[in-house]
């Protein structure tokens, strides 16, 4: 099969999954005729989609694509084959499912690291009461008043956009619009619309906190998802890599994108992001202790694996929802309500494996960035994440054993 034909079949295949589960296609900016073709066809058989993915994967080496594009399509076709099997009702082990989707192998974390994180957080938030009580009190004091949220979002979006434009070119026409929504399993979501436009939805069901808002805007917009979409549309798609017009849930794209987005704030602002944010909040008339926020974020970062452990408990170890909720409350120091919100995300058929994109994406991409010193070399590596069709296995050191 020629390269153009194979890529076209890949696009049709990916679009077909949206007929099985709306939302599987996170973004599509390619030929609308392909989408109409899929929408006007009968609902596909998931077993047939899995077979198509396997067939295309077998034909890939002879399609005449570059090594980089071949590697990208190979791991994505493997992910789609697994999704087809799951939709068809096959019993795929959770760890194997995550590996097929995201090109990583996961395992339970070390609870001693979580205890160490609690000890560090205890030092940042001294006082009476249990650590959980102090964390809850701190988070309550850190809430952004609802009537100030829009001002804060606009201020951080503008400031981060300016910083990104200093380091990485963005199309003049790019724009992000923000909206507040409810009844969602996530805190924020980027809807990339193509032509360098995004809508970022912020979940009103979850309180927004001053320490987290800069990270949320960096994650969804600058230099996170929106920036990545814009630069790949201008670069890769502009160069004819039409497979990049399609962004699918439960594929290695997601792990790369979420890891990039979770590293976005420190990558563009630096380790003193809290002090930077403190000045912006002060201009808005809001008090924020940036130094304390930095210390607390560094300490709580050791709790990264808790969410993935919860997913493994739920889907691999078959533990009850109540057990998992208590585990989340204990180690994440979250309220019962917040734990149940997390459990809702982990229980969603579409999103149940997705937590690993944040956990393993942050670890893998963070480690890869840290291989080079802060400065021009680190900025160049982050640019590669924004611009190149990298996959997780491409960032892992090659074993010499």
Buried (B, 14 or more C-beta within 10 A) or exposed (E): BEBEEBBBBBBBBBBBBBBBBEEBBBBBBBEEEBBEBBEEEEEBBBBEBBBBBBBBBEBBEEBEBEEBBBBBBBBBBBBBBBBBBBBBEEEEEBBEBBBBBBBBEBEEBEBEBBEBBBEBBBEBBEEEEEBBEBBBEBBEEBEBEEEBBEBBBEBBBEBBBEBBBEEBEBEEEBBBEBEEEEEBBBBBBBBBBBEBBBBBBBBBEBBBBBBBBBBBBBBBBBBBBBBBBBBBBBBBBEEEBBBBBBBBBBBBBBBBBBBBBBBBBBBBBEEEBBBBBBEBBEEBEBEBBBEBBBBBBBBBEBBBBBBBBBBBBBBBEEBEBEEBBBBBBBBBBBBEEBBBBBBBBBBBEBBBBBBBBBBBBBBBBBEBBEEEEEEEEBBEBBBEBBBBBBBBBBBEEEEEE
